[in-house]
Amino acid sequence: MRVFLTLWRREFSSTFGSPVGYVVLAAVLLLLGVSFVLIVDYLNEPSDVPLTELFYGSIFFWVILLLSTPVITMRSFAQERATGTYETLMTTPVSDGQVVFAKFAGAFSFYVLLWIPLLGCLFVVRRYAADDSVLDWGAIASTYLGILSLGTLYISLGVFASALTRNQVIAAIVAIALGVSLFLLSFAAPALAGTTAWSTSVLRGFSLVEQMWEFSRGVVDVRHLVFHLSLAAVFVFLTLKVIEARRWK
């Protein structure tokens, strides 16, 4: 455990050792701020739509998710290989699994940090809203659960892409391509749905948009969590196999 924590601390702190971490943090804060302003403007008129659904319904949420995760993870393995520190790291008395999980945990920790300011926006709304019912704390909790669950999937995908190459830009492009393709399945599923209820149900299970919509309304479906975490586990496993293959080359 001590080795893992040391590797995690090294990975998390390295995010702030380059301008990339600060640029991502500033960009996310800007998008959250713009989204918050638009939501406040919308709330000037009576509405029964939950505040969390208003935020999720904006394009800013998906821009943050689809673009920030590849940038966060692109340097995980690619930079190590480009700078030559990868060989040094892999010759230390640490296992491949510890390295992979530490890099995943470090990137995911920074991802969690990006979403903390959203809580501040919600508290501001609660402080100045005339109607306290505009905020449903259950919906807020489930929305954050959905954000973290999707983040687990996309961070694992980005770490896998970074393990494939020594070029950070290529790693980011591969992660964006895979992430956007997975996102677009949400729109392809209705068109590809068959006439049987079984096939329709299976295809709807790949709809990230519909899954996040349910989270934003306070509905926690365990199937969605299992879907995200299972895919994340697959990508982490593939990353581990890529690292093991490189060790024996």
C-alpha positions in Angstrom: 0.0 0.0 0.0 2.9 2.4 0.8 4.3 1.9 -2.7 1.0 2.5 -4.3 0.5 5.7 -2.3 3.9 6.9 -3.2 3.2 6.3 -6.9 -0.2 7.9 -6.7 1.3 11.0 -5.0 3.9 11.2 -7.7 1.3 11.0 -10.5 -1.1 13.4 -8.9 1.5 16.0 -8.1 3.0 15.8 -11.6 -0.2 17.1 -13.0 0.6 20.5 -11.4 4.2 20.3 -12.5 3.4 21.4 -16.0 1.1 24.1 -17.5 -1.3 21.4 -18.8 -2.9 20.9 -15.4 -3.5 24.6 -14.8 -4.8 25.1 -18.4 -7.3 22.2 -17.9 -8.4 23.5 -14.5 -8.9 27.1 -15.9 -10.8 25.8 -18.9 -13.1 23.7 -16.8 -13.7 26.6 -14.4 -14.6 28.8 -17.4 -17.1 26.3 -18.8 -18.7 25.7 -15.4 -19.0 29.5 -14.9 -20.6 30.1 -18.3 -23.0 27.1 -17.7 -23.8 28.5 -14.2 -24.6 32.0 -15.7 -26.9 30.5 -18.3 -28.7 28.3 -15.7 -29.3 31.4 -13.4 -30.7 33.3 -16.4 -33.0 30.4 -17.1 -34.2 30.2 -13.5 -35.5 33.8 -13.8 -38.6 32.1 -15.2 -40.7 29.5 -13.3 -39.7 26.0 -14.2 -40.2 22.5 -12.7 -37.0 21.1 -14.3 -34.4 20.0 -11.7 -31.3 22.2 -11.6 -29.1 19.2 -12.1 -30.9 18.3 -15.3 -30.5 21.9 -16.6 -26.7 21.6 -16.1 -26.5 18.1 -17.7 -28.7 19.2 -20.6 -26.1 21.9 -21.6 -23.3 21.0 -24.0 -20.7 22.2 -21.5 -21.0 19.0 -19.5 -20.1 16.8 -22.4 -17.4 19.1 -23.6 -15.7 18.9 -20.2 -16.1 15.1 -20.0 -15.0 14.3 -23.6 -12.1 16.8 -23.8 -10.7 17.1 -20.3 -10.1 13.4 -19.7 -7.9 12.8 -22.7 -5.8 15.8 -21.8 -5.5 14.7 -18.2 -4.4 11.2 -19.1 -2.3 11.8 -22.3 0.9 12.2 -20.3 0.4 9.1 -18.0 2.6 6.7 -19.9 3.4 8.7 -23.1 5.5 11.3 -21.3 7.3 8.7 -19.3 8.4 7.0 -22.5 9.2 10.2 -24.3 11.4 11.5 -21.5 13.1 8.2 -20.8 11.8 7.9 -17.2 9.6 4.9 -18.1 12.5 2.5 -18.1 13.7 3.8 -14.7 10.3 3.5 -13.2 9.8 -0.1 -14.5 13.2 -1.2 -13.2 12.2 -0.2 -9.6 10.8 -2.8 -7.2 7.2 -2.1 -8.2 4.7 -4.3 -10.0 3.1 -3.5 -13.3 -0.3 -3.5 -11.6 0.8 -0.9 -9.0 2.1 1.4 -11.7 -1.1 1.1 -13.8 -3.5 1.6 -10.9 -1.5 4.5 -9.4 -1.5 6.3 -12.7 -5.3 5.7 -13.1 -5.9 6.8 -9.5 -3.7 10.0 -9.9 -5.6 11.0 -13.1 -9.0 10.2 -11.6 -8.1 12.3 -8.5 -7.4 15.3 -10.6 -10.7 14.6 -12.5 -12.6 14.7 -9.2 -10.9 18.0 -8.3 -12.2 19.5 -11.5 -15.8 19.0 -10.4 -15.5 20.4 -6.9 -16.2 24.0 -8.0 -19.7 22.9 -9.3 -20.7 22.4 -5.6 -19.9 26.1 -5.0 -22.2 27.1 -7.9 -25.0 25.0 -6.4 -24.6 26.5 -3.0 -24.8 30.0 -4.5 -28.1 29.0 -6.1 -29.5 27.7 -2.9 -28.4 30.8 -1.0 -30.2 33.2 -3.2 -33.0 31.2 -4.7 -36.5 32.2 -3.6 -37.6 28.6 -3.6 -35.5 26.0 -1.8 -37.1 23.2 -3.9 -35.1 24.3 -6.9 -32.3 22.1 -5.4 -32.9 18.4 -4.7 -30.0 17.1 -2.7 -30.8 13.6 -3.7 -30.6 14.6 -7.4 -27.3 16.4 -6.7 -25.8 13.3 -5.1 -26.9 11.0 -7.9 -25.6 13.5 -10.5 -22.2 13.5 -8.9 -22.3 9.7 -8.8 -23.0 9.7 -12.5 -20.2 12.2 -13.2 -17.7 10.1 -11.2 -18.9 6.9 -12.8 -18.5 8.2 -16.3 -15.2 9.7 -15.3 -14.0 6.3 -14.2 -14.7 5.0 -17.7 -13.2 7.8 -19.6 -10.1 8.1 -17.4 -9.4 4.4 -17.9 -9.9 4.8 -21.6 -7.4 7.7 -21.7 -4.8 5.8 -19.7 -5.1 2.9 -22.1 -4.6 5.3 -25.1 -1.5 6.8 -23.4 0.0 3.3 -22.9 -0.1 2.7 -26.6 2.2 5.5 -27.7 5.1 7.7 -26.6 3.5 10.8 -28.2 1.1 12.7 -25.9 -0.8 14.4 -28.8 -1.4 11.0 -30.4 -2.5 9.6 -27.1 -5.0 12.5 -26.7 -6.3 12.1 -30.2 -6.8 8.3 -29.8 -8.6 8.9 -26.4 -10.9 11.6 -27.9 -11.7 9.3 -30.9 -12.6 6.4 -28.7 -14.5 8.6 -26.2 -16.5 10.4 -28.9 -17.3 7.1 -30.6 -18.6 5.7 -27.4 -20.7 8.9 -26.8 -22.1 8.8 -30.3 -23.5 5.3 -29.6 -26.2 7.2 -27.6 -27.6 8.6 -30.8 -26.9 5.5 -33.0 -28.8 3.2 -30.6 -32.3 4.4 -31.4 -31.7 4.2 -35.2 -30.2 0.7 -34.9 -32.8 -0.6 -32.4 -34.6 -3.7 -33.7 -38.2 -4.5 -33.5 -37.9 -6.8 -30.4 -37.9 -5.4 -26.9 -34.7 -7.4 -26.1 -32.6 -5.9 -28.8 -33.9 -2.4 -28.0 -33.1 -2.8 -24.4 -29.5 -4.0 -25.1 -28.8 -1.1 -27.4 -30.3 1.5 -25.0 -27.8 0.1 -22.4 -25.0 1.8 -24.4 -26.7 5.2 -24.3 -24.5 7.4 -22.1 -26.8 10.4 -22.7 -29.9 8.5 -21.4 -27.9 7.1 -18.5 -26.7 10.5 -17.4 -30.2 11.9 -17.8 -31.4 9.4 -15.3 -28.6 10.3 -12.9 -29.4 14.0 -13.2 -33.1 13.4 -12.2 -32.1 11.4 -9.1 -32.5 7.9 -10.5 -29.7 5.6 -9.7 -29.8 2.5 -11.9 -27.2 -0.1 -10.7 -27.0 -1.4 -14.3 -25.5 1.9 -15.4 -22.9 1.8 -12.7 -22.0 -1.8 -13.6 -21.7 -0.9 -17.3 -19.3 2.0 -16.6 -17.2 0.2 -14.1 -17.0 -3.0 -16.2 -15.8 -1.1 -19.2 -13.4 0.8 -17.0 -12.0 -2.5 -15.7 -11.6 -3.8 -19.2 -9.6 -0.8 -20.3 -7.4 -1.0 -17.1 -6.8 -4.7 -17.8 -5.8 -3.9 -21.4 -3.5 -1.2 -20.2 -1.9 -3.7 -17.8 -1.4 -6.2 -20.7 0.2 -3.5 -22.9 2.6 -2.6 -20.1 3.5 -6.3 -19.4 4.1 -6.8 -23.1 6.5 -3.8 -23.3 8.4 -5.1 -20.2 9.2 -8.4 -22.0 10.3 -6.7 -25.3 
